[in-house]
Each structure stands twice: as C-alpha cells, then as structure tokens.
Amino acid sequence: MRTLLKSQGMRTAALSALLLTAWLLTGCAASPSTASADLHPRTLAEVQESTGPRAAHNGERRPTVALALGGGGLRGFAHVGVLQALEEAGLRPDIVVGTSAGSVVGAAYASGMSVEAIREAALAIKVSSLLDFTWQSGGFIRGDKLAGWTDTLIGSKGSDKHIEDFPIRFAAVATDLQSAQPMLLTQGPAGRIIQASSAVPGMQVPVAYEAGHLIDGGVTSLVPVRFARALGADLVIAVDIYCRSPRAATMNVLGVLGQVMQTQSCLIAAPELAEANMVIAPTVAVPDMADRPSQEQAIQAGYQATRAALARYAGSAPAIKLALRPY
C-alpha cells in the first residue's frame, strides 16, 4: 500500500510538472481572449461615490444586512452550510457579495435558488467537467465551462441570467490585472462574471474587458467586506473559508507554493476582515475536495461554524440580534 501511494504521488507530481512546463513553453504564443463589452467593473471609490453618504444605523430599524462570501477554491462547499444555518436562524441577507468560490455560491443563492437546491447541484457536479484546457496566453484553463455551468444552474429560475435582475442584490469581486485594484461587478451576465471573479492567476485565462483584464478577486479582496459596506450595508457578515483552514502539509514544490500563497492572501485580507460586524470562519480540513464525503464534510463545517458564530455574536451585538427575523 505504501508503495502504491508513493507511486501515485510521483505520477501526480510528474503530471503537474509536465502541465506547468508545457504551459510555460507554449502559452506565450497564443492570442489573447476577446474583450467582453458587457462587463463594467468599478473600483471601491467609484462604488462609494455612486452610493453616496449613508447615515449610521441607530438601532431603531432592522439593519440592511450584507453577506460577504470569501474565496478559497473547493472549500467553497462550506458556504452552503453557512447559508443553511443563517436561514435556520431567520437571517436572510439583503445584499450578497462574493469573491471567487464565494461568487459561485452567492450568485446561485441571490438568483433565488433554495439552499437545498444549491447543495444538490454542488454535490452533483464533477469538478473535472468544469476544466476546459487550452494553451492560450495567460493560463491553461479557459473558464468557459464554469461560466456555462453557472448560466445553466441559475437559468432554471428564468430566462434572464443577468445579476442585476436577481431577487437578492448581488455583486462579485474580481481584480484588475494591470492596476492591481479590486473591482466590483454589479451588472452583466452571471456566468461571465463568475468566470472573471474565479480566474486563478497562472491557471485560468484572465477575462478581458474594455479597459483591461480581470483575474481572481481573492488576489486583492479575499472576503469582500468593504464592497459590501460600500453597497449600503449596515451590518456585514463575513465568511472566511480560507485563512483558518489547514495549510498544505507537503514540502514539495506545489505544497510550499500553496503555503506561501495562503500566507500572503491572509495577510492582505486581515485588515478588511477586521471591519466586518461578524466573522464566520469554518476550518475546512478535508482530504480530497473532489470526493463527495469530503464535500459534505465541508458543508457541515460551514454549518457548525455559523451556529457557533451566531451564538457568540448575537448576545453582544444588538444589530445582529435585530437582523434575526422570520421570513
């Protein structure tokens, strides 16, 4: 058994090295993607300016609640458990803002899908079916299959798949590759927006728009608390599925790079996370996120972390207690 595991590990490492080498050798020769005319990302300052000044919440009315769902790859299954626990507590957000994996789950929820429907769809999808390999410049995965799957998923609720028409106000965060600024997408086709928000640099091809290229929002805004506030939220509930999750245990090249990326991302995210009214941070420790039991374990981790956070915050934060209501 030990010999078999060692052999499998060597094959995985060899395949990863082969893909990386092929991408480095051939990626620069391909032509860039066509710019999307229907993507209009805005900076934080632009969003704040369009929203205008907002009076501080005085506790006399139910606060406007925003849910900021963070990035973290396949740990995003935990977001489903978070939504389940929030609904059971009687808390339904007025605004949902998502980054990367958080944008996928957030878009589905804001489109009107039930938590149970999202759970079923998440557990049914084969991760490998979303990978569309390419030797295009900028990455070896196009991301078109992810966009198509998203459109199909939310399309069952109606023919219009633009996020500005969702029953719950929704926005997704991406990063402008050239300016290195977080950008908010509040209108446009859902699939393309999720594709941009989830475009992991070096893996997925950046999504071109008229003024530049968009990559994963987690590079600059892992948990989009500031954008949620800029959209008019009195109360921001932040969900961090990444920074308290275990680091890669291996000391091979990919393991070391993974640890460094997690360190850098979480150092950047910490000041923004500190501005949230409530932070839910499940520990997603699973052996293989492509495995259904592991996915269910991640969902349960999100559920339990949310129940614990509600118990911890509700007694000391009147605004959160006021936000809990049947619907």
Secondary structure, DSSP 8 states (H G I E B T S, - for coil): -HHHHHHHHHHHHHHHHHHHHHHHHHGGGS-----BTT---B-HHHHHHHH-------SSS---EEEEE---GGGGHHHHHHHHHHHHTT---SEEEEETHHHHHHHHHHTT--HHHHHHHHHH--GGGG--B---TT-SB--HHHHHHHHHHHHTT-S--BGGGSSSEEEEEEEETTT--EEEE-SSBHHHHHHHHT--TTTB--EEETTEEEEEGGGT-SS-HHHHHHTT-SEEEEE-SSTTS------SHHHHHHHHHHHHHHHHHHHHHTTSSEEE------S-TTSHHHHHHHHHHHHHHHHHHHHHHHTT-HHHHHH----
